[in-house]
Amino acid sequence: MLAELLGSPRSVAESRGSGRGYWRRLLPVLAVLVCLTRAPSFLRPLWNPDEGYLAVQARLLANGGELYETVVDRKPPLVPWLYEAAFAVCGSGSLTSVRVLAVVAQLSTAVLLASLARRRWGAAAGRTAGVLYLLASIGLNPEDAQAATFEIFMLPCTALAMWCADRRRWGAAGLAVACALLAKQTGGAVLVPVVWLLWRSAAAPRSGLVRLGVGLTLPVLSAALVTDPSGFLFWTVTGSSAYASFTGSELHVLVRGLVNTGILAVACAGLIPPVARVLRVARTGSAELWLWLASSAGAVMLGFHFFGHYYLQLIPPLALLATAALQILPRDRLVTALLTSACCCTLFLAWGLLAPRPELAHAQRLADTVARRTDPGDRVLVWGIHPETYWLADRTPASRYLTAGLLTNYSGGRDGPQVGEKYAVGGAWPVFRQEMSAHTPALVVDDSRGKPYAPDRVPSLRRLLAARYEEVGRVDGAVLYARVPGE
């Protein structure tokens, strides 16, 4: 039935001019599909620490915090601002508002891909591309695919950049690349196929390059000026050398990369065979799509972390390449691709609906305890990698460094020798010590639970706890320290 709706990419001879009502018929299909695939995202208050980090950042910004000064992260400002805006309209007690925005982002990406495919290969191909993308879009661990984080909001910007470049709108393409960069640094990978399309364009490549450069540069410079230029440069570019290092956790990182590659391969089981089949028998053309895929793969590998949500960047070019391949394959290949993708999508949808999230349960129990032991105006320090505890407890962080990773380079799973004070973000520890003196936290939560950044391996924190705090309780292995009276 779905195949009949989509039509055959090569047997349905629809001209670009006969599309009256095309979007009126396709948009409801894509909207229903994106709502179905994103349904699990609304079932839990949080999916991963990135959502928690963004939620805490948004609250701090709303209360007068300054990005890259009193509110810091290694990411560009667009998504924190988006969270702040959503919270301003709908309140900060729930992530429902940003989850709705994530649905809009995924629908926008699917529509842009459908428009690209329709312009190149006809109306049926447009429908195929939009549907294939959405079926594959949740094909990762649910905490990566369902979270409303940086990659989700980066994807429509990258698709828009390609859409504009395909129409030789170079200024708009540059603006879209800038938005992708301002959502996450690796969004800039789409500049590679955009420049390729510009170079291949016969019409005024020099003036196009100027428009592209202006469109790209002005928003990035504006974001730097609106925040803090030196802080913007440091936190988004120059201050992450230790984080991007491969040394010290090679096996750990390689295993993670292989596992997430395998998971995505299962999700794309309907997309990969048509592309591989066409590669064996003919050239698909569309060099810019291969460049888009290759540059996105390079972006996934950049930094040597291979987290699952990094892989989302691969799905749009894969969906378009599969659509291109299906143009020269028999109709039964389209049916097979759709059915396989639908079955895989169902598998990942069930995973998202049913899989337990033990770390969320731990963070909720810990947050409940923190809320009971402190007053609303108290500052709290959670020494761990789960900043969502601050948001769940509705307590203000005592430090601008919301995770121990920024102060130890633990960085979401690095378990080798490059963890400790000397591997922290440059200049972080003097600032942290000043914060602990100026805003001594009423409660310190050691949530390391045996990880390499535990206080017994961090001398400065160990001395702070020994001098000013006493243990007052434990929650699932996390240790709570209250300030000694008089300190």
N, C-alpha and C positions, 0 to 999 in steps of 0.2 A: 504493500500500500504506500509506504513511504517512497519507494522507487517510482511508483506511478505519479506521485505528486511532484517529484523532482524532475521526472522526464529523463530521456536519454541524452547525454551531452552531445551525441553525434547524430541521433535520429530525429530529434526535434528541431526543425529548422525555424528558429525564431530570430528575427532580425532585432537589432537594437532599437529600431523605431517602433516596434509593435509591442512595447512594454506598458501600454496603458493598463493600470491596475496591477502591474507586476509587484510593486512594493506593498500595495494594499492586501495582496494575497500572501506574500512571503513574510512580512513583518509579524503578523500574528503567530505564524508557525515558529519563527525564531524566538519570539517573546515567550511563548509557552515552553519551548525547549530550554531556554536559559533559566526560566523560573524553576523548572523541574530539576535541572542539573545543579542549581545553586540552593535548592531547598535545604540540604543538610547544614548549610552555613548559618541558618537562623535557629538551629536547635541547641546551640551551646553559646554561653556568654563569651567565650574566647576559644580560638583554635590554636594559637601559637604565641610565643613570647613577642614576636614582632607586633602583633595586634596590641598586646599589653603595653609595649614600649610606646607605640603611637598614641594610645589612649592617654597614657600618663603625660606624654609631651603636650598633647592638645590641651589638657587641663592646666598644665603649667603655663602654656602660652596664653590661655584665656585669662589667667590670673596675673598677667604682666610679665611673664618670662620672656627672655630674648633668645631667639634661636642662634646657636653657635656661641652663646655667651653663658647664660644661666640654664639653657636647655640645649643639650648637645647629643649628636648622633653622627654616625659616619655617612648618613644619607642626605641627599638634596632636600629642599624644603617643601616641594609641592604636596606630597602626601600628608605630612604633618599639618600643613595649612588646610588641606581638605578635611581632615579629621576635626580640626578646630572649628571650621565653618559648619560641619554637620552637627557638632555638639552645641554650637551657638544656637542653631535652629531647633534641634530636637532634644537637647539635654545630653549630659555626659554619663548618665547612669547605665546606658545600654549602647551596644554597637549596632543596633538594628539599622540606624540611619546610614552608617557607612556600608553595611551589608547591602542595602538597597542601591547605594551608589555603585557597589561592585557588580550588581546585576546589570545596571545601566552600562557600566564599562564593558562587560562581556558581550552584551547585546550590540553595543556600538562597534566592537571589534568584528563580530560576526557580520554585521551589515556592511562594513567597509570591505571585508574580504569578499563578500558576495558581490558587491559592486565592482571590485577589481576583476573578479572572474567573469562576471557578465560582460564587461566591456571587452575582454580579451576573447572569450570563447562562446558567448551567447547566454541567454537567460537561464537555461537549464543548468549550465555550469555554475552560474551565480548561486542558484539554490543549493547545488551540491556543496560548494565551498562553505557557505554559511552553516549548513547542517553538519558537515563533517567536522568543522572547527568546534562547534558546541559539543558534539558527542565526545570529542577527544579532550576537551578543555578541563575536565575534572580527573584526568587520568594520572593522578599522583596520590601519594599519601594524603588523606583528607586535610591534615593540618597544613599542608602546602597548597592544595588546590582550592580549598574552601575558605581560607583566610582572606580577609580584605586588606591585603598589604601591597607593598610597592609594585610587584610585578603585575598584579591585576590592573592597576591604574596606569601602568606603563604601556600595556599592550595596545589599547586603542590609539595611543599616540604614535606608536610605531606603524600600526596599520594605516593611520591617517597620513603619515609621512610618505608611505608607498603610494597611497591613493593620489595624493597631490603630485608626487613626482611622475606618476603614470600619465597625468594630465598636463604635465609641463608647467605646473604652478609652483615655481621654485621658491618664491618667498614664503608661501604657505607651507611648503615642504620643510623649509628651514625652521619655521616656527614649530611645526609638529615634532621635528627632531629635538628641538630645544625642550619642549614639554616632556618628551620621553627621557631626556637627560635629567631634567629637574624632578622627575618621578624616581628614577634610579640611574646611577651612572652608566650601567651597561645598556640602557636604552639607546645610548649613542651609537651602538653597533649598526643600527638601521641606516646610519649615514653612508655606509659603504655601498649598499645597492642604490641609494638615492643618487650618489655621485656617479655611479655607473650609468644610470639612466640619463643623467645630465650630460655626461660625456658622449653617450650614444645619440643624444638629441641633435638634430641637424639645425635647429633654430637657435642662433645666438647663444652658444654655450658660455661665452665670457660674461654677458649680461646676466645669464641664468646663475652663474657661479656667484656673482655679486649679490643677487637677490637671495640666493640660498644662504650665503655667509651672513648677510644682514639679518635675515629671519632667524638664523641660529644664534647669532651672537647677542643681539639686543636683549632677549628674554633672560639669558644666562647672566649677563652683566647687571641687568635690573634686579634679579634675585640676589646677587652678591651685594649690591648697594643697599637694598632694602633690609638685608640682614646685617652682616658684618663682613666686609670683603676679605680680610685676612682670615677670619674664622671660617668663612665659607670655603676658601681655598684649602685651609688646613684640614677641615673635617671631611670634605668631599673628595680631596685629591691627595694631598701630601702627607697626611697624618696616619695613613693606614699601611705603611710598609710592613710592619710586623704582622698585622692581620692577614696580609696577602701572602705571607711566606709559606712555602711548602714544607720547610724543614721542621722536623720534630714530631710529625704525626702522619707520616707517609702512608703507612698501611691503613690506618683509621680512615684517612681521606679517600684512598683508593677504593676501599670497600664501600664507603658511602656512595661514591661516584658510580660504581658498577651496579649497586642495588637500585639507585634512582634511575639509571639508564635503563635497566631491565624493566622497572615499573612503567616507565614511559613507553617502552617498546610494546608492552602488553596493551597499553591504552591506544597506541597507534597501529595496532595489528590490522586494522582495516585500511590504513593509509600507506603503510610502508610497502606491501606487496605490489600495488599498481606502479609505484615509482620504480621499484626494483625491476619489475617486468619490462617497463618501457626502456629503462637504461640498457637492458640486454638486447632489445630489438630495434631501437631507434633513438634519435636525439629528441628530447622534449623541448629544446630551446629554452626560452625564459631564463637566460643567464642571471638576470637580476634576482630571480627567486632563489637560485642556488647560492648566490652571494649573500642573500638575506639569511638563508639557513646556515651558511658557513660562518658568517660574522656573528650570528646568534650563538652558534656552538662555541666560538671563541669567547664570547661574553660569559657563557656558562662556566667555562674553564678558568676564567680570569679570577685570580685570588685563591684558587685551589681549595675551595670548600665544598662545592658540589651539593649544596642543599637542594632539596627537592623543588622548592618554589623557583629556583633559578631556571629549571627546565621548561617552565611555562613559556619562555621566550621562543622556544623551538616550534611550538604548535602552529602558529599562524602560517609561517612559510611551508611547513609540512602539509597543512591542509590545502594550500594553493598548489603545491607541487603534485599532490595526489589528484586534485581536480584536473590539472593539466594532463597528467598521465592517462586519466580515464577518458580523455577526448579521443584517443586513438586505440582504445581497447574495446572489445565486444561489450555489449550491454550487460551481459551476465556478470562482468567484472564490477560494474557499478552496483548491482544488487548485492553482490558479495561484500563489497566494501562497506555499504550501508548497514547490512545486517551484522557484519563483524563489529563495526564501530558501535552499533546500538547495543550489542551483547556486552561488549567491554564497558561501555558507559553504564549499563545496568549493574555490572559487577562493582564498579567504583562508587556508584550511587549507594548501593547496599553497604559498602564499606563505610562511607560517610555517615550513613544513618545508624549503623549498629556498632561501630567500633568504640570501645571504651577509651577514655582519655584520663589515665591515672594522674598525670602531672597537673591537669586542671583541677581534679579533686583535691590534690595536695595543696595547690595554691589557694583554693577556696577555704580549706580548713585553716591554713596558716593565716589568711586574711581575716577570717572570723576571730581568731585569737588575738591578732594585732589590734583589731577594732575594739575588742573588749578591754584590752590592757592599756589603751591610750585614749586621750581626749581628741576631739576633732581638730583642734589647733596644734596638736603635737607633730613634730617632725620625726620621721622613722628612717632607719637605714636597713635595707634588706640586702644582705651580702649574698648574692646568688645570680642566677641568670634568668630569673622569672620576674621581670618588672611588673607583670600584671598584678602582683600582690599589692602594690601601692594602689592601683586602680580599684581592685576588688574591696580593699579595706577603706578606701576613700581617705587616705592619709598622704600628706605631703612628703616627698623624699627629702632627706637631709642633705643630699648631694646631687649635683647635676649629672653625675655618672650613675645611670640607672641600673647598670649591671656590673658585676665584678669583672666581666670580660674586658671592659675598658681600662681597668686598673691592673689587670694581670695577663691580658692577652689569651685568656681561656677561649674566648671567641667561639662559643657555641659548639664545643666538642673537641677542641685541640687538646690532646692529652699527652703530648710529648714534653721534652725538657724546656721548651720556650714558653713556660708559664711562670709568672712571678712578677714582683714589683718592677724589676728592671726592664721587663718587656711591655710595660704599660704604654698607653698613648703618651707621647712626649709632653712633659710638663704637668701631667695629671696629678701626681702625688702631692706636690706642693700646694696645688689648688685644693685637693681633697683635705689635706691637713688644716688649711685655713677654714674650710667649710665646717669641719668637725669642731673647731674652736668657736666659730661665730654662731653656728646653729647646732649645738650639741644635741644629737638625737635623744629623745626620751626612751626609745627602745631600739636595740640593735638585734636583727634577726640573722643568725648565721645559717643560711640555707645551703651551704656547700655540700653537706652530706657525704663527706669523704672524697670530694673532687680535688683536683690538684691546686685549687685556689683556696683551700681551707685556711683559716686564720693561723694555724700553727706553721704554715709555709709562707705567711705574709707578715713579716716582722712589725711593720707600722700598725697594722690592724691589731695584731696580738698585743702590742704595748698599750694601745688605746683601750682595749677591753680589760686588760689587767689593771689599768690605773683608774678607770672611771665606772666600771660596770660589774654587775654580779649576775650569775645565771638565775633565771626565775622560772624556767619551764622549757618543755620540749614538745614539738609537734611533728610526728612522722620523721624523726631524725633531725629536724631543724632545731637549733638551740636559740632560746630567747634570752637576751641580756637587758636588764633594766639599769638605769643610771643610779649609782650609789647616792643616797641622800647627801646633800652638801657639795657634790661635785658639779 
